[in-house]
Amino acid sequence: MGFRYSACREGRRLGLAGWVRNTGGSGVEAFFQGQREKAEAFLEWLRRGPPGARVDNLDYSRVEPQEDAEPFTIRY
């Protein structure tokens, strides 16, 4: 299973709202929100990725939550 699909599954498991998508090349971008503890757990998961993944770098920033956030999904 690829990184995006695994990230989507993990985000849903944690009850987060948001999305994940490829940025071109080997990059992945994600936006997510939810309870602080669960968002922090997802951030830790992103640092490792799924089994077999290689995460070389993780940049993130905190933003204000969106009122109309949808359940976690993959964007194409």
Sequence and secondary structure as in RCSB ss.txt:
>XXXX:A:sequence
MGFRYSACREGRRLGLAGWVRNTGGSGVEAFFQGQREKAEAFLEWLRRGPPGARVDNLDYSRVEPQEDAEPFTIR
Y
>XXXX:A:secstr
  HHHHHHHHHHHTT EEEEEEEETTEEEEEEES HHHHHHHHHHHHH STT              TT  B EE 
 
